[in-house]
Amino acid sequence: VEAKSFFCSEKRVAIKFQRAEVSQSVKVSGDAMFLESAIAAVIENAIEASSPGGAVRVELCPPSEALIKFGRQVTAVRIIDSGPGISPDQLSQVSEPFYTTRPGHEGMGLSLARRFVDMHGGFLHLASVVGEGTEVFMVLPLAESQARLNRDGALQ
């Protein structure tokens, strides 16, 4: 979030970070550089999508909330923009390499984020309403689940 604050002020978009209160620490296993790059790419897309005066929210979802939403022992980083939203026909394409609706952009941000999250046993979940904005969940297995994934071959 801090790394993108200059980009926010340049675009006149507010950014807010929220961490849910949890009774236990939340740990994921992985490469910090890849995960940071994935989060940064999604935040940058959210800032780009938001109009001047808009806002981007970044939230950490506790495992209890993520279990209800995704039915797995995971946690998630939720990034919500105040942009125009994405039409249902485009939503399935936005994380494909080189897909973009913005002239002058390569269309690699979400595809790299998806790849980096996939490398860690997680996935991206996107939801959008045209005229209301988009939310991206970067869903990652908990460190304990990741250990079971490696040993048993399936995420429990």
N, C-alpha and C positions, 0 to 999 in steps of 0.2 A: 504494500500500500504506500509506504513512504517513497519507494523508488518511482512511483507514478504520480506523486503529488505535484511535481513541476508541470507535467503534462496536463493535469487537471486544472491548475491555475491558468495555464496558457489557453486552455479551451473554455475556461470559466464554468467548470463542472465541479461540484462538490463531491468529495469522497468520504465515506463514513465506514469505519471498521467496527464491527460488533462481535464480541465473543460471548457466547451463551455461558451462563454459569453452570459448571459441572462439578459433581462431587469427587470426581477422579480425574487424573491427568489423562489426556488423549494422546496416544502415540501411534505414529505410522512409521513403517520401515521404508527407506528408499534413499535415492540420491537427491540431496538437497538442491543441487543445481538444476536438475531436471524439473523437480516439483516447483521450485521458485520460478523457473522459466514458464512453466505451464500456467501458473497463477498470474504471472505478469502479462502473458499473452491474452488471457481472458479479460483481465482488468483493462488492458489497453483497448480491446474491442469494445468493451462496455463504455469506456470514456468516449471513444470515437462515435459510437451510436447515439450518445446522449447529446441533446441540444444545449447550447450555452444557457446557463442557469439551471440545468438539470442536475441530477445526482446519481451517484453509483454507490451501492451498498455492498460491503463485503462482510459476510457472516461465517462464523465457524459453527457448524451444527453438531451438537453433542451426539454421541452414539445412540442414546435413547430415542432422540428425534429421527435420526437417520435410519434406525431399525424399523420404526413405524413407516417411514416413507418408502424405504427400499427393501425391507424384509431381510436384511443381512446385517452382520456385525461389521459395520463400517462407520466412518465419519465423513463429513463433507464440508467443502468450502463452497459457499453459495454466493454468487456474484449477480447482482440485480442492477440493470440499467434503466434509465428513464427515456430510452429511445423510442423510435416508431414501432418497434416490434418486428417480427419476422412472419411472413405469411406461411401457412401450413405446407404449401408446396415447396418452399425454399428451406424450411427448417431441417429437413433430412439431408440437405446438401451443404449446409454452412460449415460443417467440419470436414468436408472433403478437400484434399489439396487443390490449391489454385482456384477454388470457388470464391468469388467475391462479387459484391454488388456495388463496390466503391471504386470509382476510377482512380488509378494510380496506386492501388494496393495489390499485393501479390496473392492474397487469399491463403496465407499459410498459418496465421495465428491460431485459429481453433483446431486446424488439422495437427499442428505440432503439439498443442495442449492435449488433444485426444491421444496422440501417440505416447506422449510422456506419461500420462495417467494410466493408459493401458499397460505400459511397461511395468507399472507398479501394482498390477492386478486390479485396477480400478476401472472406472468408466466415466464418461461425461453424460449428463442428463440435461437436455435443454427443453425449456418450455417458454412459449411466447404468445402474447396476445397483441395483434395489430392495434396500434394506437396506444398501447399501455406499456410496452417494454418487454424485455427478455430476461430470463433468469437461467443461469448455468450452474449446475451442481457438479463439482469435481468430487466424485465419490471415490474414497480410498479405503481399503481394508485396514482394520486396526492392526497394530503390530502383532498382537496375539493371534489374530485370524491369519495374518500373512505367514506366520510360522506354521500354522496348520495347513495352509494352502501348499506350501513347499513340501511338507512331509506327506500329506495325504493326497495331494493332487486336486483337491476341490476346496473351494471356499465354504467354510461352515458358518 
